[in-house]
Amino acid sequence: MFRPASTFSYAFLKAWRWRPAPPLGANRVATLLMALTLALGLGSARAQDAPARVVATVGMIGDLAAELGAGCTEVNTLMGPGIDPHLYQATSGDVRDLGRADLILYAGLTLEGQLGEVLGRFSERTPTVAVAEEAVGPEDRIRTSSAYGVDPHVWMDVSLWVRTVPVIADALGEVVPACADAVRERADALETSLAALHAWIGEAVATVPESQRVLVTAHDAFAYFGRAYGVQVAGIQGVSTEAEPSIADIRATAETLAQAGVPAVFVETTINPRTIQAVLDAAADLGHDARRGGSLYSDAMGEPGTAEGTYIGMLRSNTVAIVSALGGQVPPLPEALRPWAERHGVPMQLDAP
């Protein structure tokens, strides 16, 4: 039986800046454990017939949780549009929401930086699940040479991210057992939709001339996308956005752009576009004229209430931008995605240019 959720000491959280970092040393872990032990107060009890309070760290998790738990849950996402989870800082409102949660869902794999360390310890009082870590085994993770050790952007490969659906569904079923059957039915439908989305992305990318299947972005968030769909990825920054790219990084990316004759580069919605502009300027110095191919969603989705504010819409938007800018033809959406498209007012087929 789960114990009531506790509330963090705001003074502790206010003093702590959540930034990506190498694994914490023993002294720092001890400090975190002491802070949790001394946490003040208890979360308010939930009425038996009230929706379960679910806190998700990022929209890619929150959207799936809301879809699966419709009518049974209230899902609050800590990091909204335009928020970079690598540099995230908790707020007093986040502390309150975490303290009252019946279930906490986060990605893990270092995405949430040091906040992930605390969430892992919080599981002693509140059901807390690192959904990406549970769903995607070491054999499918992309290793990096950075302090992270692993690339956390698993959602860029839909065939991997769909594995989080049963993980989230099981967690919801434990918290709201009366809704477990309905959650499982919705999980089956969602898995079908995501399988169709994965196949559609592959079909769309395959229309881009092979020599132009080079995706140049501001930071290295698209390695899983590239591996899954056959695209060479060149991120100017590494997996984290904490450090500024060097002149050498910009020059090397510009040379890749020029040598491959890539027509467009992209900037993520959570990244300052000045880095991409520097690459475009450097490519121009090499005699190659490229343009911005539009904005991509990497670490955060679009605005709530929009198609891009959903996981399916996020990947659809990215695929349309990439394929169109690199010289491909976007195919119609598959029939399995028609309910989603109609719900969000998205055409099944783009108008011809």
Number of C-alpha atoms within 10 A of each C-alpha: 5 12 12 19 23 24 23 25 18 18 10 13 18 14 8 13 15 19 18 22 16 13 15 12 8 9 9 11 15 12 11 18 16 11 17 20 13 12 16 14 12 15 19 14 11 14 8 8 9 12 17 21 19 26 26 26 23 25 25 22 25 25 21 23 27 18 16 28 27 16 14 23 22 17 24 23 19 21 21 20 18 17 18 22 25 21 16 18 20 16 13 14 11 20 18 16 20 26 26 23 27 29 23 27 23 25 25 21 22 24 28 26 24 22 24 20 17 17 21 16 16 22 16 15 17 22 23 22 21 19 23 26 18 15 19 17 10 10 7 10 18 15 13 13 10 13 13 19 15 17 23 26 24 25 24 26 20 22 17 19 22 22 18 23 23 19 17 25 23 17 21 25 19 15 20 20 14 12 18 20 12 17 26 19 12 18 24 14 13 20 18 14 20 21 15 18 22 22 14 20 24 15 15 21 26 18 17 21 13 14 12 20 24 25 22 27 28 27 23 20 27 25 22 24 23 19 14 17 19 15 21 18 20 24 21 24 21 20 25 24 19 14 9 12 16 12 12 10 15 23 19 17 24 26 16 15 27 21 12 13 15 22 18 23 25 24 23 21 20 20 21 11 16 11 20 25 18 15 26 25 18 22 23 14 12 15 10 20 17 19 15 16 19 17 19 24 23 24 26 24 29 21 14 13 9 14 21 21 21 24 24 22 21 21 24 19 17 21 20 20 17 27 24 20 21 23 17 19 19 24 17 12 20 14 12 16 19 15 11 16 17 11 9 16 11 15 12 15 11 13 7 6 5
